[in-house]
Amino acid sequence: DDQKSEILAKAQQTAQNSGYGMVQYHYCVVTNGEVGSVEDFSNAVFRILNSEHGWARRRDFRPSTDGNCDFDIVLAKPSTLPTVFVGMFGQYSCRVGNNVIINDDRWNSGTDVWMSGGGDLARYRTMVINHESGTGWAIDNEMTCAGAGQAAPLMQEQSIFLDGCAINEYPLDSELWIG
């Protein structure tokens, strides 16, 4: 709890220092199928959404205390994904409406593209939570980097392709103020 309070205070200070208006969101953490520790996943989601390097520079994220959520973050077994979004076929994570759906297999191993691009699992988890959450703010996920070796926009589908871009788990400044 002390760590959460410290993370949240730092995120709020970062947001206030940005000079932009804040948008507050309440989220719920949900599971679909038998997955790992819900508490570990929930703590990771809190840290990622409230990182001073990420969306918290403009958005204020709070876990819901009363079940009223602006969006759900769902850790789901791949076998449950086709029933949620037919075109996904259980391979990747996605956002469907107000549901940020994280594929449990990807959560536990990342993707070959990400890992071969120099990434590790902790950074992949940060990227996938930030990327899929960002799709709810109508941010273009067809972006690519400005040139080889430059940071990929967060909204580039880095789980699937890098196209010479360097992996990146946080929104670029140009992405931050959209939506």
Backbone as numpy.savetxt, mean C-alpha at the origin, in Angstrom:
# Nx Ny Nz CAx CAy CAz Cx Cy Cz
1.64 0.07 21.80 0.83 1.27 21.80 1.69 2.54 21.80
2.79 2.52 22.57 3.69 3.67 22.58 4.30 3.88 21.21
4.69 2.77 20.56 5.27 2.86 19.23 4.25 3.40 18.23
3.01 2.94 18.32 1.96 3.43 17.43 1.72 4.92 17.64
1.70 5.35 18.89 1.50 6.77 19.17 2.64 7.60 18.59
3.85 7.10 18.72 5.02 7.80 18.18 4.97 7.88 16.65
4.60 6.77 16.00 4.48 6.74 14.54 3.41 7.72 14.09
2.26 7.70 14.75 1.15 8.57 14.39 1.50 10.04 14.61
2.16 10.36 15.70 2.56 11.75 15.96 3.53 12.25 14.89
4.47 11.41 14.49 5.43 11.79 13.46 4.72 11.99 12.11
3.77 11.10 11.79 3.01 11.24 10.55 2.20 12.53 10.54
1.55 12.83 11.66 0.74 14.05 11.73 1.61 15.30 11.60
2.78 15.28 12.21 3.70 16.42 12.09 4.18 16.59 10.66
4.50 15.49 10.01 4.93 15.53 8.61 3.83 16.11 7.74
2.60 15.67 7.97 1.46 16.17 7.20 1.24 17.66 7.44
1.32 18.09 8.67 1.13 19.51 8.98 2.21 20.36 8.32
3.43 19.84 8.29 4.54 20.58 7.69 4.43 20.69 6.17
3.58 19.85 5.56 3.47 19.86 4.10 2.81 21.13 3.58
1.97 21.75 4.38 1.28 22.94 3.95 0.04 22.65 3.11
-0.27 21.39 2.89 -1.44 21.01 2.12 -2.54 20.55 3.06
-3.76 20.61 2.57 -4.87 20.14 3.38 -4.80 18.64 3.60
-5.30 18.22 4.72 -5.27 16.81 5.07 -6.61 16.16 4.77
-6.56 14.91 4.36 -7.74 14.09 4.18 -7.62 12.95 5.18
-8.65 12.74 6.00 -8.58 11.68 7.00 -9.34 10.45 6.52
-8.74 9.30 6.74 -9.34 8.01 6.38 -9.31 7.10 7.59
-10.39 6.36 7.76 -10.43 5.28 8.73 -10.44 3.97 7.94
-9.62 3.04 8.38 -9.53 1.76 7.68 -9.75 0.62 8.66
-10.17 -0.51 8.10 -10.31 -1.74 8.87 -9.40 -2.80 8.25
-8.82 -3.63 9.08 -8.02 -4.76 8.61 -8.89 -6.00 8.71
-8.94 -6.74 7.58 -9.82 -7.89 7.46 -8.99 -9.03 6.85
-9.41 -10.26 7.10 -8.76 -11.41 6.44 -9.80 -12.18 5.64
-9.30 -12.89 4.65 -10.15 -13.74 3.83 -9.38 -15.04 3.62
-9.82 -16.09 4.28 -9.10 -17.36 4.23 -8.11 -17.45 5.38
-7.46 -18.60 5.49 -6.50 -18.81 6.56 -5.17 -18.17 6.18
-4.80 -17.13 6.92 -3.57 -16.38 6.67 -2.75 -16.33 7.95
-1.58 -15.71 7.88 -0.72 -15.60 9.06 -1.32 -14.70 10.13
-0.45 -14.20 10.97 -0.86 -13.38 12.10 -1.56 -12.10 11.66
-2.82 -11.97 12.04 -3.59 -10.77 11.72 -3.00 -9.57 12.47
-2.53 -9.80 13.69 -1.94 -8.72 14.47 -0.67 -8.20 13.80
0.18 -9.10 13.32 1.40 -8.67 12.62 1.05 -7.88 11.36
0.07 -8.38 10.60 -0.36 -7.68 9.38 -0.92 -6.32 9.73
-1.77 -6.26 10.73 -2.38 -4.99 11.14 -1.32 -3.98 11.58
-0.33 -4.42 12.33 0.75 -3.53 12.76 1.56 -3.03 11.56
1.81 -3.91 10.60 2.55 -3.51 9.39 1.75 -2.47 8.61
0.45 -2.69 8.45 -0.41 -1.74 7.73 -0.35 -0.37 8.42
-0.45 -0.34 9.72 -0.40 0.92 10.46 0.92 1.65 10.19
2.04 0.93 10.32 3.37 1.54 10.11 3.52 2.06 8.68
3.06 1.27 7.72 3.22 1.63 6.31 2.37 2.85 5.97
1.10 2.83 6.31 0.22 3.94 5.97 0.62 5.23 6.68
1.22 5.11 7.84 1.57 6.30 8.61 3.04 6.67 8.52
3.76 6.11 7.58 5.17 6.46 7.40 5.29 7.90 6.91
6.23 8.63 7.47 6.43 10.01 7.04 6.95 10.11 5.61
7.34 8.97 5.02 7.82 8.96 3.63 6.69 8.70 2.64
5.54 8.31 3.13 4.46 7.86 2.26 3.28 8.80 2.17
2.09 8.18 2.04 0.86 8.94 1.87 0.56 9.83 3.06
1.14 9.54 4.22 0.86 10.34 5.42 1.34 11.77 5.28
2.08 12.07 4.23 2.45 13.47 3.99 1.24 14.29 3.58
0.15 13.62 3.23 -1.06 14.33 2.82 -2.33 13.72 3.39
-2.24 12.49 3.83 -3.42 11.78 4.29 -3.22 11.29 5.71
-4.27 11.33 6.49 -4.24 10.93 7.89 -4.99 9.60 7.99
-4.28 8.54 8.38 -4.87 7.20 8.44 -5.04 6.76 9.89
-6.24 6.30 10.19 -6.54 5.80 11.53 -7.25 4.46 11.42
-6.83 3.50 12.23 -7.62 2.26 12.27 -8.99 2.60 12.87
-10.02 2.04 12.31 -11.37 2.29 12.82 -11.53 1.64 14.18
-12.18 2.34 15.06 -12.47 1.79 16.39 -13.93 1.35 16.51
-14.75 1.72 15.51 -16.17 1.41 15.60 -16.72 0.62 14.41
-15.83 0.16 13.53 -16.27 -0.61 12.37 -16.69 0.22 11.18
-16.72 1.55 11.31 -17.02 2.42 10.18 -15.71 2.70 9.46
-15.58 2.19 8.24 -14.30 2.26 7.53 -14.50 2.92 6.16
-13.55 3.77 5.81 -13.53 4.32 4.46 -13.04 3.27 3.47
-12.18 2.39 3.95 -11.74 1.26 3.14 -11.25 0.14 4.05
-11.30 -1.08 3.50 -10.80 -2.26 4.20 -9.49 -2.67 3.56
-8.55 -3.12 4.37 -7.34 -3.73 3.86 -7.44 -5.20 4.20
-7.53 -6.02 3.15 -7.84 -7.43 3.28 -6.60 -8.27 2.95
-6.15 -9.09 3.87 -5.12 -10.07 3.59 -5.85 -11.34 3.20
-5.67 -11.78 1.94 -6.49 -12.86 1.40 -5.66 -14.00 0.84
-6.11 -15.21 1.08 -5.52 -16.39 0.45 -5.78 -16.27 -1.05
-4.82 -16.62 -1.88 -5.00 -16.53 -3.33 -6.22 -17.29 -3.83
-6.55 -18.40 -3.22 -7.70 -19.19 -3.67 -9.01 -18.44 -3.51
-9.03 -17.41 -2.68 -10.26 -16.63 -2.48 -10.35 -15.45 -3.45
-9.24 -15.11 -4.10 -9.22 -13.91 -4.94 -10.10 -13.97 -6.18
-10.14 -15.05 -6.93 -11.00 -15.03 -8.12 -12.46 -14.75 -7.81
-12.92 -15.08 -6.61 -14.30 -14.80 -6.26 -14.51 -13.31 -5.99
-13.43 -12.60 -5.71 -13.51 -11.17 -5.45 -13.36 -10.40 -6.74
-12.39 -10.78 -7.55 -12.10 -10.07 -8.79 -11.68 -11.09 -9.83
-12.55 -11.41 -10.74 -12.37 -12.51 -11.68 -11.07 -12.39 -12.49
-10.70 -11.20 -12.93 -9.53 -11.04 -13.79 -8.21 -11.22 -13.08
-8.20 -11.36 -11.78 -6.95 -11.41 -11.04 -6.33 -12.80 -11.00
-7.12 -13.84 -11.05 -6.64 -15.21 -11.09 -5.70 -15.56 -9.94
-5.79 -14.90 -8.83 -5.04 -15.27 -7.65 -3.55 -14.96 -7.67
-3.07 -14.15 -8.63 -1.63 -13.89 -8.72 -1.18 -12.64 -7.99
-1.92 -11.57 -8.08 -1.47 -10.28 -7.57 -2.45 -9.71 -6.56
-2.08 -8.59 -6.01 -2.96 -7.83 -5.13 -3.73 -6.82 -5.98
-4.80 -6.26 -5.44 -5.59 -5.31 -6.22 -6.44 -4.47 -5.28
-7.15 -3.55 -5.88 -8.17 -2.80 -5.14 -9.47 -2.96 -5.88
-10.50 -3.35 -5.17 -11.83 -3.50 -5.74 -12.76 -2.67 -4.86
-13.23 -1.56 -5.42 -14.09 -0.67 -4.64 -13.34 -0.15 -3.42
-13.90 -0.37 -2.27 -13.28 0.08 -1.02 -12.44 -1.01 -0.35
-12.06 -2.02 -1.12 -11.27 -3.12 -0.58 -9.88 -3.13 -1.20
-8.87 -2.90 -0.36 -7.47 -3.08 -0.76 -7.18 -4.54 -0.44
-7.01 -5.35 -1.49 -6.87 -6.79 -1.31 -5.42 -7.19 -1.53
-4.79 -7.69 -0.47 -3.39 -8.09 -0.52 -3.33 -9.61 -0.59
-2.72 -10.10 -1.65 -2.55 -11.53 -1.88 -1.56 -12.06 -0.83
-2.00 -13.02 -0.03 -1.17 -13.57 1.05 0.13 -14.19 0.51
0.08 -14.84 -0.65 1.31 -15.40 -1.22 2.31 -14.30 -1.55
1.83 -13.21 -2.14 2.73 -12.08 -2.47 3.22 -11.43 -1.17
2.37 -11.34 -0.17 2.75 -10.75 1.12 3.92 -11.53 1.73
3.91 -12.83 1.51 4.94 -13.69 2.10 6.16 -13.91 1.23
6.09 -13.53 -0.06 7.25 -13.79 -0.93 7.57 -12.70 -1.94
6.71 -11.69 -2.09 6.95 -10.67 -3.12 6.71 -11.27 -4.50
7.30 -10.65 -5.51 7.23 -11.20 -6.88 8.65 -11.32 -7.41
8.81 -12.18 -8.42 10.14 -12.35 -9.04 10.65 -11.04 -9.60
9.78 -10.26 -10.23 10.19 -8.98 -10.83 10.76 -8.06 -9.75
10.05 -7.93 -8.65 10.48 -7.04 -7.56 11.80 -7.52 -6.97
11.87 -8.80 -6.64 13.06 -9.34 -5.99 14.28 -9.28 -6.91
14.09 -9.57 -8.18 15.23 -9.51 -9.12 15.62 -8.07 -9.42
14.75 -7.12 -9.11 15.05 -5.71 -9.29 15.80 -5.11 -8.11
16.18 -5.95 -7.15 16.94 -5.47 -6.00 16.12 -5.26 -4.75
14.87 -5.65 -4.78 14.01 -5.44 -3.63 14.11 -6.54 -2.60
13.54 -6.28 -1.45 13.43 -7.30 -0.42 11.98 -7.34 0.03
11.65 -8.30 0.87 10.26 -8.51 1.25 9.67 -7.33 2.03
10.44 -6.74 2.93 9.91 -5.61 3.71 9.54 -4.45 2.80
10.40 -4.15 1.84 10.12 -3.05 0.91 8.95 -3.40 -0.01
8.85 -4.67 -0.41 7.73 -5.09 -1.25 6.42 -4.88 -0.50
6.38 -5.27 0.75 5.16 -5.12 1.54 4.76 -3.65 1.64
5.74 -2.79 1.83 5.46 -1.35 1.88 4.90 -0.88 0.55
5.55 -1.30 -0.54 5.10 -0.89 -1.87 3.67 -1.36 -2.15
3.37 -2.62 -1.87 2.07 -3.15 -2.25 0.94 -2.50 -1.44
1.15 -2.25 -0.15 0.12 -1.55 0.64 -0.06 -0.13 0.10
1.04 0.57 -0.14 0.95 1.95 -0.64 0.35 1.99 -2.05
0.79 1.10 -2.92 0.29 1.09 -4.31 -1.21 0.81 -4.35
-1.62 -0.28 -3.72 -3.04 -0.66 -3.80 -3.92 0.34 -3.08
-3.45 0.93 -2.00 -4.23 1.99 -1.35 -4.36 3.18 -2.29
-3.29 3.53 -2.96 -3.27 4.68 -3.87 -4.22 4.55 -5.05
-4.51 3.32 -5.47 -5.43 3.17 -6.60 -6.83 3.66 -6.25
-7.15 3.78 -4.99 -8.46 4.28 -4.57 -8.60 5.78 -4.72
-7.50 6.46 -4.96 -7.55 7.91 -5.13 -7.44 8.28 -6.61
-7.85 7.34 -7.48 -7.88 7.56 -8.93 -6.54 7.98 -9.48
-5.49 7.40 -8.94 -4.15 7.72 -9.41 -3.77 6.72 -10.49
-3.25 7.22 -11.59 -2.90 6.42 -12.76 -1.87 5.35 -12.41
-2.20 4.09 -12.65 -1.23 3.04 -12.39 -0.56 2.55 -13.67
-0.59 3.35 -14.70 0.09 3.02 -15.94 1.36 3.85 -16.11
1.76 4.57 -15.07 2.93 5.42 -15.12 4.21 4.57 -15.21
5.27 5.15 -15.75 6.59 4.55 -15.68 7.58 5.66 -15.34
8.79 5.27 -15.00 9.79 6.26 -14.60 10.24 7.12 -15.78
10.86 8.22 -15.48 11.30 9.17 -16.50 12.51 8.67 -17.30
13.20 7.68 -16.78 14.35 7.14 -17.49 14.97 5.98 -16.74
15.76 5.20 -17.44 16.39 4.01 -16.86 17.14 4.37 -15.58
16.94 3.54 -14.57 17.63 3.72 -13.29 16.97 4.70 -12.35
15.98 5.45 -12.82 15.27 6.39 -11.94 14.19 5.65 -11.16
13.79 6.21 -10.05 12.78 5.58 -9.20 11.47 5.41 -9.95
10.94 4.22 -9.86 9.63 3.96 -10.45 8.58 4.76 -9.69
7.59 5.30 -10.38 6.47 5.87 -9.64 5.84 4.76 -8.80
5.39 5.08 -7.63 4.74 4.09 -6.79 3.60 3.41 -7.54
2.89 4.19 -8.34 1.72 3.65 -9.01 2.04 2.84 -10.26
3.30 2.75 -10.64 3.69 1.80 -11.69 3.44 0.40 -11.13
3.00 -0.51 -11.95 2.72 -1.87 -11.47 4.04 -2.63 -11.30
4.77 -2.28 -10.25 6.10 -2.81 -10.02 6.12 -4.30 -9.69
5.00 -4.85 -9.29 4.92 -6.29 -9.07 5.05 -7.04 -10.40
4.68 -6.37 -11.48 4.62 -7.00 -12.79 5.76 -6.58 -13.71
6.15 -5.29 -13.68 7.21 -4.82 -14.57 7.96 -3.64 -13.95
9.25 -3.56 -14.28 10.06 -2.41 -13.86 10.51 -1.59 -15.06
10.66 -2.18 -16.22 11.06 -1.47 -17.45 12.27 -0.56 -17.24
13.28 -1.07 -16.54 14.50 -0.30 -16.33 14.46 0.67 -15.17
13.31 0.78 -14.52 13.17 1.69 -13.39 13.73 1.04 -12.12
14.13 1.85 -11.17 14.55 1.36 -9.85 13.31 1.17 -8.98
13.30 0.12 -8.18 12.15 -0.13 -7.31 11.93 1.05 -6.36
10.68 1.24 -5.98 10.32 2.36 -5.11 9.03 2.01 -4.39
9.05 2.15 -3.08 7.89 1.78 -2.28 7.04 2.95 -1.78
7.45 4.16 -2.09 6.72 5.34 -1.61 6.27 6.23 -2.77
5.19 7.00 -2.57 4.75 7.90 -3.65 5.81 8.97 -3.92
6.04 9.20 -5.20 6.90 10.32 -5.60 6.15 11.60 -5.28
6.88 12.70 -5.14 6.19 13.98 -4.87 5.12 14.27 -5.91
5.40 13.94 -7.17 4.43 14.21 -8.24 3.16 13.38 -8.07
3.24 12.26 -7.40 2.06 11.42 -7.16 1.31 11.82 -5.90
2.03 12.37 -4.97 1.48 12.64 -3.65 0.30 13.61 -3.68
0.34 14.58 -4.52 -0.65 15.66 -4.48 -1.81 15.42 -5.43
-1.82 14.26 -6.09 -2.92 13.89 -6.98 -4.04 13.32 -6.13
-5.25 13.51 -6.54 -6.39 12.85 -5.92 -6.89 13.41 -4.64
